[in-house]
Amino acid sequence: MTKRTPNQQLTSLVAESGLTYESLAKEVRAVAAECGKLLRTNKSNIDHWMRGAVPARDTGRYLAVALSRRLGRLLTLHDLGLAPHQGEDDSLGLSINQDPLDTLLPMWRHELDRRRFLTTSAYSVAAAGLPLSYVQEIAERTAAARTGQTIGMAEVAAVRDMVRLFSEMDERHGGQHGRSALVQYLRDDVAPLCRGRFRTDEIRQHMLSAASRGVHLLGWKSYDAGQQGLAQRYYLQSYALAVESGVAGHDGFVMRTMAMQGLKLHRPEHCQALAETGLNHAKGKVDVQTEALFRVVHAHTLAKSGRRQAAIAEAERARALLSADCGDEVPFWALAWGPPAASVYSRNAKVYETLGDRKAAAEQYARAAASRPAAYARIVALDLVASAEMQLKGGGIEQACATWNTAMDHMNGVRSVRTRKAVKRMRSDLARFRARGVRCAAELDERAVEFLAAT
């Protein structure tokens, strides 16, 4: 029998963390749960790993995240004395480099090769704060265009149109439709354009901004698939491209998205700072509808921080901006989730939900759903699901069932982890009413069973 060599690197980090083996095992299980994995890690596993055993499959990555959160710095498998599989860099995408394309190209290669280490990666609290400390000026690119062409606004318009097409497909059919095609388009067409020769610096800025929007959409697709760690990596690189573009407000918009992700994952460490900094980057530089998008997310972070009056005041400011003179056109990158008004209503609903006002939350979710075009099937369905959940908590079982039925009408043809989770959660919420023989609950549950079987 081969004698194992104790893992001194891991032993030192565990000692530095101050966690007991049992507490660390609990943290590892929690990280895995965020990634949709059920682990049975216990204190004996921790002891075995420190003695030289290697965690199975993705468990080592969950261990790295758990220790990173405890110690407040980003740790990789190498830092833990656990080398990743050959050709895999577990920190890929969790930093902001001089040229974000140098990071994105291997990420896209791994995604197309179906490398699990990216799709099963966990959300990193340490990496979430990167945009807040990122002040380095990114050097202008000097690489010659691969095709030798001089790039103008026609190429920028083509990229915007294609990204818009992918975005519309995403909203209508869910994040899993067209994902590989988007990766290939960004890698094979957009990346070479970003490294091309431009007629003016302004055209270069618009091209980088369009590329950032495409990478942002990849992050959203990963988010919709429940791959939170991968989504975060794409958001960081989208942010880097937005910063390099110099387009006013775009970098702040990606910070806003990162704040939203942190709120969703109940990781509030940097959310308020991200939302506030993003707002400051955009305030006075964008149209009023776009500013409303920033303010309403800031309001949500204030609500999560327990600042009730400040949250309500900021939410009201966001809503007031929607009725103001629109002025300038909403920029391309700010239309990631459709009409700004619908996004403001939906996020306002989350503010009221956080503050415990279920009636107002249900009304705002319903208003958001009614404000979106029918093509936004997935997000309309999810807004209606959220409205139904608020109605149920307020005691309206029949009203909630009616709203849930409408939500499911919009789910046909949508491939989304989030819609499936919403239906499963609905079945759980209705269980006690089915047991009592409530007819609308029983009928809705039958529909849910059929939906889950079909998808």
JONOR-V122901 format. One record per backbone hydrogen bond with DSSP energy under -1.0 kcal/mol. CO is the residue of the C=O (numbers start at 0). NH is the residue of the N-H. E is the energy in kcal/mol with one decimal. If there is no record, write none. Layout:
co nh e
CO NH E
CO NH E
//
This chain:
co nh e
5 7 -1.2
6 10 -2.2
7 11 -2.4
8 12 -1.9
9 13 -2.6
10 14 -2.1
11 15 -2.4
12 16 -2.0
13 17 -1.1
19 23 -2.6
20 24 -2.4
21 25 -1.8
22 26 -2.0
23 27 -2.4
24 28 -2.2
25 29 -1.9
26 30 -2.2
27 31 -2.3
28 32 -2.1
29 33 -1.6
30 34 -1.0
31 36 -2.8
32 35 -1.7
41 45 -1.5
42 46 -2.0
43 47 -2.3
44 48 -2.4
45 49 -2.1
46 50 -1.3
47 52 -2.5
48 51 -1.2
49 6 -2.0
55 58 -2.3
57 61 -1.6
58 62 -2.3
59 63 -2.1
60 64 -2.1
61 65 -2.4
62 66 -2.2
63 67 -2.2
64 68 -2.6
65 69 -1.6
66 70 -2.6
67 71 -1.7
75 79 -1.3
76 81 -3.3
77 80 -1.5
84 87 -2.2
88 91 -2.2
90 93 -2.4
98 101 -1.5
99 103 -2.5
100 104 -2.5
102 106 -1.3
103 107 -2.8
104 108 -1.9
105 109 -2.5
106 110 -2.3
107 111 -2.4
108 112 -1.6
109 114 -2.8
110 113 -1.4
114 118 -1.0
115 119 -2.3
117 120 -1.3
120 228 -1.3
123 127 -1.3
126 129 -1.7
129 132 -1.2
132 134 -1.0
150 198 -2.0
151 155 -1.3
152 156 -2.7
153 157 -1.8
154 158 -2.2
155 159 -2.5
156 160 -2.4
157 161 -2.2
158 162 -2.7
159 163 -2.5
160 164 -2.0
161 165 -2.3
162 166 -2.4
163 167 -2.5
164 168 -2.1
165 169 -2.1
166 170 -2.2
167 171 -2.0
168 172 -2.6
169 173 -2.0
170 377 -2.3
172 414 -3.7
173 176 -1.2
177 181 -2.0
178 182 -2.3
179 183 -2.5
180 184 -2.3
181 185 -2.6
182 186 -2.5
183 187 -3.1
184 188 -2.2
184 189 -1.9
185 190 -2.6
188 192 -1.2
189 193 -2.3
190 194 -1.1
192 195 -1.8
196 150 -3.7
199 203 -1.6
200 204 -2.2
201 205 -2.1
202 206 -2.2
203 207 -2.4
204 208 -2.2
205 209 -2.2
206 210 -2.3
207 211 -2.4
208 212 -2.0
209 213 -1.8
210 214 -2.4
211 215 -2.5
212 216 -1.9
213 217 -1.6
214 218 -2.0
215 219 -2.1
216 220 -2.5
217 221 -2.2
218 222 -2.4
219 223 -2.5
220 224 -1.2
221 226 -2.7
222 225 -1.7
225 227 -1.2
226 230 -2.3
227 231 -2.3
228 232 -1.7
229 233 -2.1
230 234 -2.5
231 235 -2.3
232 236 -1.7
233 237 -2.5
234 238 -2.5
235 239 -2.0
236 240 -2.1
237 241 -2.3
238 242 -2.7
239 243 -2.2
240 244 -1.9
241 245 -1.3
246 249 -1.6
248 252 -1.8
249 253 -1.6
250 254 -1.8
251 255 -2.1
252 256 -1.8
253 257 -2.2
254 258 -2.1
255 259 -2.1
256 260 -2.2
257 261 -2.2
258 262 -2.2
259 263 -2.2
260 264 -1.9
261 266 -3.0
262 265 -1.2
269 273 -2.8
270 274 -2.7
271 275 -2.7
272 276 -2.6
273 277 -2.5
274 278 -2.1
275 279 -2.2
276 280 -1.9
278 282 -2.9
281 284 -2.7
286 290 -2.2
287 291 -1.9
288 292 -1.2
289 293 -1.3
290 294 -2.5
291 295 -2.2
292 296 -1.1
293 297 -2.0
294 298 -2.4
295 299 -1.6
296 300 -2.1
297 301 -2.0
298 302 -2.3
299 303 -2.3
300 304 -1.3
301 306 -2.5
302 305 -1.6
305 307 -1.4
306 310 -2.4
307 311 -2.5
308 312 -2.4
309 313 -2.2
310 314 -2.5
311 315 -2.3
312 316 -1.9
313 317 -2.1
314 318 -2.1
315 319 -2.5
316 320 -1.8
330 333 -1.2
331 334 -1.3
334 337 -1.7
338 342 -1.5
339 343 -2.4
340 344 -2.5
341 345 -2.3
342 346 -2.3
343 347 -2.6
344 348 -2.0
345 349 -1.2
346 350 -1.7
347 351 -2.3
348 352 -2.6
349 353 -2.5
350 354 -1.7
351 356 -2.5
352 355 -1.2
355 357 -1.2
356 360 -2.0
357 361 -2.8
358 362 -2.1
359 363 -2.2
360 364 -2.5
361 365 -2.1
362 366 -2.2
363 367 -2.3
364 368 -2.2
365 369 -2.1
366 370 -1.0
372 375 -1.9
374 376 -1.8
375 379 -2.2
376 380 -2.4
377 381 -2.3
378 382 -2.2
379 383 -2.2
380 384 -2.4
381 385 -2.3
382 386 -2.1
383 387 -2.6
384 388 -2.3
385 389 -1.8
386 390 -2.3
387 391 -2.6
388 392 -2.1
389 393 -1.3
390 395 -2.5
391 394 -2.0
394 396 -1.1
395 399 -2.4
396 400 -2.4
397 401 -2.0
398 402 -2.1
399 403 -2.8
400 404 -2.3
401 405 -1.8
402 406 -2.3
403 407 -2.4
404 408 -1.4
410 413 -2.2
414 175 -1.3
415 419 -1.8
416 420 -2.4
417 421 -2.1
418 422 -2.1
419 423 -2.4
420 424 -2.6
421 425 -2.0
422 426 -2.2
423 427 -1.9
424 428 -2.4
425 429 -2.0
429 433 -2.4
430 434 -2.1
432 437 -2.5
433 436 -1.5
437 441 -2.0
438 442 -2.6
439 443 -1.9
440 444 -2.1
441 445 -1.8
442 446 -1.7
443 447 -2.2
444 448 -2.5
445 449 -1.9
446 450 -2.2
447 451 -2.6
448 452 -2.0
449 453 -1.9
450 454 -1.6
//
